[in-house]
């Protein structure tokens, strides 16, 4: 048996494994993304931002409820103005984006 025949025999033996490995490299990331095992940075950043807004809205709600006894009885505009007042975080001059409206929604409940 020559070295060429030995190499051909080895190739024929390992060819299915090599093709399966290559197919797994191509299909694996697509399948895991479809199943939801991967999280893109955009999704992770959006979830983090939503969590920050939710937490700040909770702070705003508790401070606004301490200021006004029954904020759910106020009109939407008055609730929003109250929320804007208390949504300003320490060291800031205006409320972060989305916090005032989230706070006003919490005050309505």
FIMIGU-470671 format. One line per field, with one value per residue (C-alpha): residue number from 1; x, y, z; residue in one letter. Coordinates in pm, whole numbers, always signed. Example, Ala and Ser with C-alpha at 12.3 -4.5 7.8 and 13.67 -1.06 7.14 Angstrom:
// residues 2
guke <- c(1|2)
c1 <- c(+1230|+1367)
c2 <- c(-450|-106)
c3 <- c(+780|+714)
margu <- c(A|S)
This chain:
// residues 109
guke <- c(1|2|3|4|5|6|7|8|9|10|11|12|13|14|15|16|17|18|19|20|21|22|23|24|25|26|27|28|29|30|31|32|33|34|35|36|37|38|39|40|41|42|43|44|45|46|47|48|49|50|51|52|53|54|55|56|57|58|59|60|61|62|63|64|65|66|67|68|69|70|71|72|73|74|75|76|77|78|79|80|81|82|83|84|85|86|87|88|89|90|91|92|93|94|95|96|97|98|99|100|101|102|103|104|105|106|107|108|109)
c1 <- c(+0|+145|+125|-132|-357|-314|-412|-711|-822|-786|-984|-1264|-1280|-1287|-1488|-1830|-1691|-1532|-1852|-2060|-1819|-1832|-2212|-2228|-2007|-2246|-2582|-2499|-2496|-2810|-2997|-2888|-2992|-3331|-3387|-3298|-2976|-2794|-2859|-2749|-2588|-2877|-3130|-2917|-2877|-3251|-3331|-3079|-3224|-3579|-3470|-3306|-3618|-3836|-3619|-3613|-3991|-4032|-3825|-4027|-4355|-4267|-4149|-4460|-4695|-4526|-4593|-4956|-5194|-5405|-5225|-5458|-5742|-5548|-5594|-5339|-5172|-5143|-5008|-4752|-4640|-4609|-4411|-4186|-4115|-4010|-3850|-3547|-3268|-3017|-2750|-2961|-3153|-3425|-3574|-3423|-3608|-3917|-3902|-4168|-4424|-4350|-4387|-4715|-4846|-4752|-4923|-5246|-5269)
c2 <- c(+0|+333|+649|+789|+487|+514|+884|+804|+532|+764|+1034|+792|+684|+1036|+1211|+1171|+1310|+1608|+1689|+1654|+1887|+2145|+2125|+2171|+2479|+2629|+2521|+2533|+2912|+2953|+2688|+2819|+3171|+3046|+2855|+3164|+3054|+3362|+3719|+4001|+4307|+4523|+4304|+4295|+4675|+4724|+4493|+4671|+5012|+4889|+4764|+5096|+5290|+5053|+5097|+5476|+5477|+5285|+5549|+5824|+5656|+5618|+5981|+6110|+5905|+6056|+6402|+6348|+6126|+5994|+6047|+5802|+6056|+6325|+6389|+6239|+6577|+6647|+6295|+6342|+6678|+6521|+6234|+6478|+6659|+6343|+6158|+6387|+6180|+6334|+6528|+6564|+6863|+6676|+6326|+6045|+5941|+5733|+5755|+6023|+5840|+5508|+5679|+5843|+5502|+5355|+5642|+5569|+5218)
c3 <- c(+0|-106|+97|-150|-97|+280|+270|+47|+287|+586|+403|+317|+681|+826|+554|+724|+1050|+878|+686|+1004|+1188|+907|+892|+1272|+1247|+994|+1137|+1510|+1556|+1346|+1542|+1882|+1783|+1664|+1988|+2189|+2353|+2223|+2333|+2110|+2263|+2141|+2325|+2639|+2636|+2585|+2878|+3099|+3005|+3073|+3415|+3499|+3395|+3600|+3909|+3875|+3823|+4149|+4332|+4168|+4261|+4627|+4652|+4469|+4690|+4996|+4850|+4741|+4935|+4644|+4312|+4135|+4173|+3984|+3613|+3376|+3318|+3691|+3753|+3477|+3618|+3964|+3813|+3624|+3948|+4133|+3840|+3847|+3997|+4241|+4056|+3739|+3609|+3419|+3437|+3230|+2916|+2989|+3368|+3409|+3195|+3367|+3703|+3599|+3490|+3828|+4007|+3819|+3964)
margu <- c(X|X|X|X|X|X|X|X|X|X|X|X|X|X|X|X|X|X|X|X|X|X|X|X|X|X|X|X|X|X|X|X|X|X|X|X|X|X|X|X|X|X|X|X|X|X|X|X|X|X|X|X|X|X|X|X|X|X|X|X|X|X|X|X|X|X|X|X|X|X|X|X|X|X|X|X|X|X|X|X|X|X|X|X|X|X|X|X|X|X|X|X|X|X|X|X|X|X|X|X|X|X|X|X|X|X|X|X|X)
